[in-house]
Amino acid sequence: MTIARIILAGLVASTLTFAFDGDTFAAKFDSLPKAVKETAKAHMDNAFPVSISSAQSEKGWDYQINTRVDGKYHDLVIDENGKLVAVKDEADMASLPTAVRAAIEKQAATAKIVTLEKVTEGGQVSYGAVMRHNAQGSTVQVRVAADGTVRSKK
Protein backbone atom coordinates (compact mmCIF):
# COMPACT_ATOMS: atom_id res chain seq x y z
CA MET A 1 0.00 0.00 0.00
CA THR A 2 1.45 3.35 -0.98
CA ILE A 3 1.87 6.26 1.40
CA ALA A 4 -0.80 8.21 -0.52
CA ARG A 5 -3.34 5.40 -0.04
CA ILE A 6 -2.53 5.12 3.65
CA ILE A 7 -2.99 8.87 4.09
CA LEU A 8 -6.24 8.78 2.07
CA ALA A 9 -7.56 5.85 4.13
CA GLY A 10 -6.72 7.72 7.34
CA LEU A 11 -8.40 10.86 6.08
CA VAL A 12 -11.57 8.96 5.12
CA ALA A 13 -11.67 7.18 8.49
CA SER A 14 -11.21 10.43 10.42
CA THR A 15 -13.86 12.15 8.30
CA LEU A 16 -16.37 9.38 8.96
CA THR A 17 -15.55 9.43 12.67
CA PHE A 18 -16.01 13.19 12.74
CA ALA A 19 -19.29 12.99 10.80
CA PHE A 20 -20.89 10.45 13.09
CA ASP A 21 -19.26 10.97 16.48
CA GLY A 22 -20.32 13.02 19.47
CA ASP A 23 -22.06 16.30 18.76
CA THR A 24 -21.92 15.92 15.01
CA PHE A 25 -24.34 14.87 12.31
CA ALA A 26 -25.87 11.82 14.03
CA ALA A 27 -26.39 13.62 17.33
CA LYS A 28 -27.78 16.72 15.66
CA PHE A 29 -30.03 14.64 13.40
CA ASP A 30 -31.46 12.81 16.43
CA SER A 31 -32.26 16.14 18.09
CA LEU A 32 -34.29 17.46 15.13
CA PRO A 33 -38.08 17.67 15.39
CA LYS A 34 -39.72 14.40 14.32
CA ALA A 35 -41.38 15.93 11.23
CA VAL A 36 -38.06 17.38 10.06
CA LYS A 37 -36.29 14.02 10.47
CA GLU A 38 -39.01 12.19 8.52
CA THR A 39 -38.84 14.65 5.62
CA ALA A 40 -35.04 14.55 5.59
CA LYS A 41 -34.99 10.74 5.55
CA ALA A 42 -37.50 10.70 2.69
CA HIS A 43 -35.34 13.01 0.55
CA MET A 44 -31.80 11.92 1.42
CA ASP A 45 -31.74 8.73 -0.71
CA ASN A 46 -28.09 7.79 -1.27
CA ALA A 47 -26.74 11.07 0.05
CA PHE A 48 -23.71 11.20 2.33
CA PRO A 49 -24.63 13.29 5.42
CA VAL A 50 -22.33 16.23 6.14
CA SER A 51 -23.85 18.77 8.52
CA ILE A 52 -26.99 20.36 9.90
CA SER A 53 -27.72 24.00 10.61
CA SER A 54 -30.77 25.94 11.64
CA ALA A 55 -31.97 29.51 11.38
CA GLN A 56 -35.03 31.30 12.64
CA SER A 57 -37.12 32.92 9.92
CA GLU A 58 -40.25 35.05 10.08
CA LYS A 59 -42.33 31.87 9.97
CA GLY A 60 -40.36 29.82 12.52
CA TRP A 61 -37.30 27.60 12.36
CA ASP A 62 -35.76 26.30 9.15
CA TYR A 63 -33.29 23.42 9.16
CA GLN A 64 -30.68 22.88 6.45
CA ILE A 65 -29.49 19.31 6.02
CA ASN A 66 -26.22 19.40 4.07
CA THR A 67 -25.34 16.24 2.15
CA ARG A 68 -23.22 15.10 -0.79
CA VAL A 69 -24.41 13.06 -3.76
CA ASP A 70 -21.86 11.95 -6.34
CA GLY A 71 -19.36 14.41 -4.88
CA LYS A 72 -21.64 17.44 -5.22
CA TYR A 73 -23.64 19.11 -2.51
CA HIS A 74 -27.34 18.38 -2.20
CA ASP A 75 -28.86 20.47 0.59
CA LEU A 76 -32.39 20.25 1.95
CA VAL A 77 -34.12 23.17 3.65
CA ILE A 78 -37.00 21.96 5.82
CA ASP A 79 -39.28 24.05 8.02
CA GLU A 80 -40.05 23.09 11.61
CA ASN A 81 -43.32 21.43 10.52
CA GLY A 82 -41.49 19.09 8.14
CA LYS A 83 -42.33 20.91 4.90
CA LEU A 84 -39.56 20.74 2.31
CA VAL A 85 -38.92 24.43 1.58
CA ALA A 86 -36.04 24.16 -0.90
CA VAL A 87 -33.51 21.81 -2.43
CA LYS A 88 -30.13 23.28 -3.35
CA ASP A 89 -27.98 21.29 -5.76
CA GLU A 90 -24.44 22.13 -6.80
CA ALA A 91 -24.30 22.87 -10.53
CA ASP A 92 -21.72 23.56 -13.19
CA MET A 93 -21.88 25.90 -16.19
CA ALA A 94 -22.50 23.06 -18.66
CA SER A 95 -25.67 22.01 -16.80
CA LEU A 96 -27.26 25.48 -16.79
CA PRO A 97 -29.93 26.48 -19.31
CA THR A 98 -28.52 28.75 -22.04
CA ALA A 99 -30.34 31.89 -20.83
CA VAL A 100 -29.20 31.34 -17.24
CA ARG A 101 -25.61 30.71 -18.28
CA ALA A 102 -25.60 33.92 -20.37
CA ALA A 103 -27.01 35.99 -17.49
CA ILE A 104 -24.49 34.63 -14.99
CA GLU A 105 -21.57 35.07 -17.39
CA LYS A 106 -22.65 38.69 -17.98
CA GLN A 107 -22.78 39.33 -14.21
CA ALA A 108 -19.38 37.67 -13.79
CA ALA A 109 -17.63 39.59 -16.55
CA THR A 110 -14.99 40.91 -14.15
CA ALA A 111 -15.31 38.29 -11.43
CA LYS A 112 -14.48 34.66 -10.74
CA ILE A 113 -17.43 32.32 -10.24
CA VAL A 114 -16.90 30.52 -6.94
CA THR A 115 -20.07 28.39 -6.74
CA LEU A 116 -23.12 27.65 -8.86
CA GLU A 117 -26.34 26.07 -7.65
CA LYS A 118 -29.77 25.03 -8.82
CA VAL A 119 -32.47 25.88 -6.28
CA THR A 120 -35.89 24.24 -6.37
CA GLU A 121 -38.30 26.11 -4.14
CA GLY A 122 -42.06 25.61 -4.16
CA GLY A 123 -41.92 23.97 -7.59
CA GLN A 124 -39.99 26.91 -9.06
CA VAL A 125 -36.40 26.52 -10.24
CA SER A 126 -33.84 29.29 -10.04
CA TYR A 127 -30.07 29.38 -10.17
CA GLY A 128 -27.56 31.05 -7.93
CA ALA A 129 -23.96 32.07 -8.32
CA VAL A 130 -21.42 33.39 -5.87
CA MET A 131 -18.72 35.48 -7.51
CA ARG A 132 -15.56 37.03 -6.17
CA HIS A 133 -14.10 40.25 -7.52
CA ASN A 134 -10.38 39.84 -6.91
CA ALA A 135 -9.55 43.51 -7.48
CA GLN A 136 -12.00 44.70 -4.81
CA GLY A 137 -11.95 41.51 -2.74
CA SER A 138 -15.74 41.60 -2.61
CA THR A 139 -18.18 38.73 -2.98
CA VAL A 140 -21.42 39.04 -4.93
CA GLN A 141 -24.41 36.68 -4.88
CA VAL A 142 -26.72 36.55 -7.88
CA ARG A 143 -30.05 34.72 -8.23
CA VAL A 144 -31.31 34.10 -11.77
CA ALA A 145 -34.73 32.80 -12.86
CA ALA A 146 -34.93 29.85 -15.24
CA ASP A 147 -35.60 32.28 -18.13
CA GLY A 148 -32.37 34.19 -17.47
CA THR A 149 -33.92 37.14 -15.61
CA VAL A 150 -31.72 38.37 -12.76
CA ARG A 151 -33.90 38.27 -9.64
CA SER A 152 -31.44 39.57 -7.08
CA LYS A 153 -27.88 40.68 -6.70
CA LYS A 154 -26.25 41.38 -3.36
C-alpha positions in Angstrom: 0.0 0.0 0.0 1.5 3.4 -1.0 1.9 6.3 1.4 -0.8 8.2 -0.5 -3.3 5.4 0.0 -2.5 5.1 3.6 -3.0 8.9 4.1 -6.2 8.8 2.1 -7.6 5.8 4.1 -6.7 7.7 7.3 -8.4 10.9 6.1 -11.6 9.0 5.1 -11.7 7.2 8.5 -11.2 10.4 10.4 -13.9 12.2 8.3 -16.4 9.4 9.0 -15.6 9.4 12.7 -16.0 13.2 12.7 -19.3 13.0 10.8 -20.9 10.4 13.1 -19.3 11.0 16.5 -20.3 13.0 19.5 -22.1 16.3 18.8 -21.9 15.9 15.0 -24.3 14.9 12.3 -25.9 11.8 14.0 -26.4 13.6 17.3 -27.8 16.7 15.7 -30.0 14.6 13.4 -31.5 12.8 16.4 -32.3 16.1 18.1 -34.3 17.5 15.1 -38.1 17.7 15.4 -39.7 14.4 14.3 -41.4 15.9 11.2 -38.1 17.4 10.1 -36.3 14.0 10.5 -39.0 12.2 8.5 -38.8 14.6 5.6 -35.0 14.6 5.6 -35.0 10.7 5.6 -37.5 10.7 2.7 -35.3 13.0 0.6 -31.8 11.9 1.4 -31.7 8.7 -0.7 -28.1 7.8 -1.3 -26.7 11.1 0.0 -23.7 11.2 2.3 -24.6 13.3 5.4 -22.3 16.2 6.1 -23.9 18.8 8.5 -27.0 20.4 9.9 -27.7 24.0 10.6 -30.8 25.9 11.6 -32.0 29.5 11.4 -35.0 31.3 12.6 -37.1 32.9 9.9 -40.2 35.1 10.1 -42.3 31.9 10.0 -40.4 29.8 12.5 -37.3 27.6 12.4 -35.8 26.3 9.2 -33.3 23.4 9.2 -30.7 22.9 6.5 -29.5 19.3 6.0 -26.2 19.4 4.1 -25.3 16.2 2.2 -23.2 15.1 -0.8 -24.4 13.1 -3.8 -21.9 12.0 -6.3 -19.4 14.4 -4.9 -21.6 17.4 -5.2 -23.6 19.1 -2.5 -27.3 18.4 -2.2 -28.9 20.5 0.6 -32.4 20.3 1.9 -34.1 23.2 3.7 -37.0 22.0 5.8 -39.3 24.0 8.0 -40.0 23.1 11.6 -43.3 21.4 10.5 -41.5 19.1 8.1 -42.3 20.9 4.9 -39.6 20.7 2.3 -38.9 24.4 1.6 -36.0 24.2 -0.9 -33.5 21.8 -2.4 -30.1 23.3 -3.3 -28.0 21.3 -5.8 -24.4 22.1 -6.8 -24.3 22.9 -10.5 -21.7 23.6 -13.2 -21.9 25.9 -16.2 -22.5 23.1 -18.7 -25.7 22.0 -16.8 -27.3 25.5 -16.8 -29.9 26.5 -19.3 -28.5 28.8 -22.0 -30.3 31.9 -20.8 -29.2 31.3 -17.2 -25.6 30.7 -18.3 -25.6 33.9 -20.4 -27.0 36.0 -17.5 -24.5 34.6 -15.0 -21.6 35.1 -17.4 -22.6 38.7 -18.0 -22.8 39.3 -14.2 -19.4 37.7 -13.8 -17.6 39.6 -16.6 -15.0 40.9 -14.2 -15.3 38.3 -11.4 -14.5 34.7 -10.7 -17.4 32.3 -10.2 -16.9 30.5 -6.9 -20.1 28.4 -6.7 -23.1 27.6 -8.9 -26.3 26.1 -7.6 -29.8 25.0 -8.8 -32.5 25.9 -6.3 -35.9 24.2 -6.4 -38.3 26.1 -4.1 -42.1 25.6 -4.2 -41.9 24.0 -7.6 -40.0 26.9 -9.1 -36.4 26.5 -10.2 -33.8 29.3 -10.0 -30.1 29.4 -10.2 -27.6 31.0 -7.9 -24.0 32.1 -8.3 -21.4 33.4 -5.9 -18.7 35.5 -7.5 -15.6 37.0 -6.2 -14.1 40.2 -7.5 -10.4 39.8 -6.9 -9.6 43.5 -7.5 -12.0 44.7 -4.8 -12.0 41.5 -2.7 -15.7 41.6 -2.6 -18.2 38.7 -3.0 -21.4 39.0 -4.9 -24.4 36.7 -4.9 -26.7 36.5 -7.9 -30.0 34.7 -8.2 -31.3 34.1 -11.8 -34.7 32.8 -12.9 -34.9 29.8 -15.2 -35.6 32.3 -18.1 -32.4 34.2 -17.5 -33.9 37.1 -15.6 -31.7 38.4 -12.8 -33.9 38.3 -9.6 -31.4 39.6 -7.1 -27.9 40.7 -6.7 -26.2 41.4 -3.4 
